[in-house]
Amino acid sequence: MILRPAAEADIPFIIETEHSPELREYIGTWTSGEHKAALHDSDVLHLIATNNLETALGYVIVRGLQSEHHNIELKRIVMTSPGRGHGREIMLLVLKRVFEELKAHRLWLDVFESNLRAQYLYRSLGFQQDGTFREAVYRDGKYHSLLLMSLLDREYRERYQR
């Protein structure tokens, strides 16, 4: 697995992936214009996850690269085929980049309370739950809560750099 920078030519793949009906319950969606703007934003890292044959398997959006507090947000990680272990592999690459290359102090994310698979993955990687954004998202006629989770640089080092 590798993470490569996304290009404008990847936007149709990104839109198709995140608008998949089976993923709607778990992720937010952006317009093509929002993704295009993110590609050109120096505060955002927009990446495509590929296998060794360069087949796109998903994408990642990380933002807050210019945070004076060294707090980086994992805005979105979306895999085309959840449940195959690709998300774990990609998350390990994201952690390495965020903590070792970007020198983040903290990587944080929010995850839908109903997304148990993602919560399990994040916890297994060392993320701690910091709180709950109660009924923070209104979608499909009802409110949904988000869990706030984070991993600190020292926790990353203890777990992955022994």
Phi, psi and omega in degrees: 000143174222159172245123177240156178300139176285152177235167179303328178296342179274348186301317177302319177298315181298312181298313180299318181294311185285343177266010177299130183305324182288344179260347186306323182294339190249343184225157172278168179229149176240161173279168175302320179296321178294320177294318179299317178298320180296325179299331184255009182264120182291351178267358186236139173248115182247115190235150174250131177268125180230160172271185183293342177270007181066025173279127180291128181248348181169189178212163183224139172236124177238135178222165185097021183300335182257014181299126177293343181265359180061035175258115181249140181257130167276097184288319183200138167226124184226127178250144181291330182229081180300151175093005181255004179090355180295324180300318178297313179300315181293319179299322178297322176293321178296314180301315180300313181295314184295314185272324184269322181268314183273350177058041178292150170272325186214134171249126182232162180203164166237148184221139178302137180303331180279350184270076185294324180299313180294318179301317178300315179300309183299317179297319181294339178270357176107001179292144177249147176278124181265338182168188181229132170267096185291129176044051186273341184237128176257117183211138176054039174082008177211163180269146180231141178267152177241143173263134176265127182227155178207162175226130180267158181301320180292327176292321176298311181300315180299324185273323191242350183237047181279000000 
